[in-house]
Structures are given as structure tokens and as C-alpha cells.
Amino acid sequence: MKAEMNKIPYASVVGSLMYGMVYIRPNIAYDVRVVNLFMSNPGKEHWTTVSRIHVCACETKAGPWGPRAEEFKKRKKNKEVGRGV
């Protein structure tokens, strides 16, 4: 089980969710905090939960994962993200 989980980028995906939580989806903060508690020893059920949170975060229209990703990147480059612009 541990060897199987070593192949999964759990920490990287949780880090991406943290970024999204701070800038565009504060409503996933509690969920991200809970999965972050298992960062040192994640199991398959934790990976399933992270995947579900990621799907939820992808539904945003203005985020780095959504359909308007290019617009988000331009706003981030111009430092307009996080200021309510």
C-alpha cells in the first residue's frame, strides 16, 4: 500500500488545492485542512478525497483549472488576483 501511494503526487495536489483555496475557493478550506493532516502517511481513501476536492475546485469559472484559465493567468500576472478585481 505504501509503495503504491509513493507513486501518487499527493503532496503536490494538496499544495495546488491550498493555492486555489487562498486565491479563489475559500469554501474548500476545511476540506483541504483535513486532507493536509494526512500528508505524511496518506492512504487510498485520502487520495480519493483529494481527487473529489480537486473536481469541486475545477468547477470554478475564474480559477487556474477552470475554462477561463488563460484570463486567470493574465490577471495573476498583472497582480489583480486576490484584490476582488
Secondary structure, 3 states (H helix, E strand, C coil): CHHHHHCCCHHHHHHHHHHHHHHCCHHHHHHHHHHHCCCCCCCHHHHHHHHHHHHHHHCCCCCCCCCCHHHHHHHHHCCCCCCCC
